[in-house]
Amino acid sequence: MTAPTRIAPPRTPRSASALIDAEAPVLAHNYHPLPVVIACAEGVWVEDVEGRRYLDMLAGYSALNFGHRHPALIEAAHRQLDRLTLTSRAFHHDRLGEFATRLAALTGLDMVLPMNTGAEAVESGIKVARKWAYDVKGVPDGRATVVVAAGNFHGRTTTIVSFSDDDTARGGFGPFTPGFRTVPYNDLAALEAAVDETTAAVLIEPIQGEAGVLIPDDGYLTGVRELTRRTNCLLIADEIQSGLGRTGRTLAVDHESVVPDVLLLGKALGGGIVPVSAVVARREVMSVLGPGQHGSTFGGNPLAAAVGSAVIDLLETGAFQSHAAELGTVLHDGLAALTGKGVTGFRTRGLWAGIDVDPSLGTGRDLCERLLQQGILVKDTHGSTIRMAPPLTITREELEGALEALARTLTVTVAAT
Ligand SMILES: *Cc1c(COP(=O)(O)O)cnc(C)c1O
């Protein structure tokens, strides 16, 4: 595994630690980044301010599924920057219709509500579901409920943290939005017991990413689909992290041929260039929205629509999905070989892995710092679980290099303890 000799024209090196020290007093401490200061990137490689290169095995939490600065996406962005960037939705523009038509076709659904961030897509999906419950299902006003799964991660707004069970994400941010019921993930009986005539929707991640890449049993998603259909409530699939090629299919629900009523997309939809998210839904559901009832100044702007359409171009080839599926077996087999050698358990689907490391070897954070020393960027989730989600453009050789670095890190750690 060799890093490209040059990512960008030579720059004057700057001190990473000086830059980190300078930002600390002026930047909110809502993140605890690894001690690396990135200055430029291409494909799966990033380069820091001191000229060191790292393999990016996080890919912006799957916002960079196509790698850093994919040439086709950069070209689409440049072309659009030279023509039109923002109109607001007060007017039509010539890029949005094409983007919406193609996104609906890609996902097998009918109508698109363009937003910007993932959390906004989740909020918008909840609003659409509640309105559908009142206008179509006939739930008494103010009584609609949404059933969610324990261990979920759907974003950071006040309503979304209201139905999180992560104390760090919630603590100190109440009062919380009512109308949510939490059931264990991957438990159809518990879900069935929680659904009643007030239920507008069941909101789930088809794979729980932040929880540690938790993959439900085969048949769970099909079961949720049948249950929601039978009980006349909507299935909202949050595919903001799992969608758009990551798992080896366009969507994670495709593994069970499940079509949700409402699909939430974000992250990779913006090609790693601009924030682009969307709610995609069946016509009967999305039709509950009328003018003035929801919106966003930046949602569906021309630059976002142009980049989003270029992302769809890439996905329509199917090449990223099949590459993710193929290299997913390399990732799976590599982790299987490390099981018992520092790895206590792991879950993979496509190019996405949650890796539980023996806690006696260190926290997830410790391991990420050691991998950083080895030139590999990853991020821990909870406890001693780390997640790997490289750009879908990674080569077999690069992936094997990352797995070797993980093996070395675990051995060095074992030797040190
Ligand atoms: C990242 C993420 C979100 C929130 O997206 P933001 O763009 O950070 O607001 C929501 N749901 C899931 C599953 C995510 O992974």
The ligand as an ORCA input file, in Angstrom:
! r2SCAN-3c Opt
* xyz 0 1
  C     -25.200     11.361     10.266
  C     -26.551     10.840     10.461
  C     -27.652     11.684     10.662
  C     -27.510     13.175     10.803
  O     -26.909     13.767      9.694
  P     -26.263     15.246      9.834
  O     -25.961     15.626      8.415
  O     -25.031     15.098     10.673
  O     -27.281     16.118     10.471
  C     -28.900     11.116     10.764
  N     -29.070      9.794     10.690
  C     -28.042      8.937     10.527
  C     -28.305      7.473     10.433
  C     -26.750      9.425     10.412
  O     -25.719      8.598     10.285
*
